[in-house]
Amino acid sequence: MTGSEFPLPDVDWSRLRHNYGEATDVPALLERLVSDGDPDFEIAQYFCHQGHVGTATREIVPFLLAVVRSGAPSTVSVLQLLEAILHAEGGPLEAANALANVRLRRPGTGEWVDFTRPDAAELDIERRWVREMKRAILSESLLFASCLADTSPDVRAAALGVLAAGFAGLLQEMPTLEPEIRQAPIDAAARMKLERILAAGTG
């Protein structure tokens, strides 16, 4: 299965960035991601690394969801990437903002290094699109719930990871989602973990 079976958004990738720079290589990265059924953590780090995402990540979410819907061999890798995105703290400005709260000494010289705090308005814009990106993922909660009935234990575990990562957002959808999740034929270990999540949300 190749990336061409999942059309990418018509965007100018040169205007976007992933965690390692300009995003012009995103189509090739996604081709690699979906062409191999084994988890590819190296590619995932381009889109979510150390809790941060780039502007390219928000554009690939529809692509990732289409892969999950298809049941492609790369579904596990894609679900794991979606889970990481839901755990993300923010984008590059959020990372810079966090650094601005600490002081580090330069190795060798011992000089203090001060990090520039990002513009507040730009940081607010970034936080909004990060929230919208996560909301777009959570809007497909029933898709992830359906994966709990997959014949592959790896797919079931990865789907459960996405649902757990989006726990706070899922609480709003719990009345609709809970019955379907409870009826999903999942293994005992996944069932126990899921029951704890549901109990915390409804108790």
HUUR-V892965 format. One record per pair of residues at least 6 apart in sequence whose C-alpha atoms are under 6 Angstrom apart, sorted by the first residue. I is the first residue (numbers start at 1). J is the second residue. Records with the same first field share a line. If there is no record, write none. Layout:
I = J ; J
This chain:
1 = 35
2 = 35
3 = 31
13 = 23 ; 24
14 = 22 ; 23 ; 24
16 = 23 ; 55 ; 56
17 = 23 ; 54 ; 55 ; 56
18 = 46 ; 47 ; 54 ; 56
19 = 46 ; 54
34 = 74
37 = 73 ; 74
39 = 77
44 = 81
47 = 53 ; 57
51 = 88 ; 89
52 = 88 ; 89 ; 90 ; 91
53 = 91
54 = 91
58 = 133
68 = 75
76 = 155 ; 158
79 = 158
80 = 158
83 = 162 ; 165
86 = 134 ; 165
93 = 123
97 = 117
100 = 115 ; 116 ; 117
104 = 112 ; 113
105 = 111 ; 112 ; 113
144 = 159
145 = 181
147 = 156
148 = 156 ; 184
149 = 184 ; 185
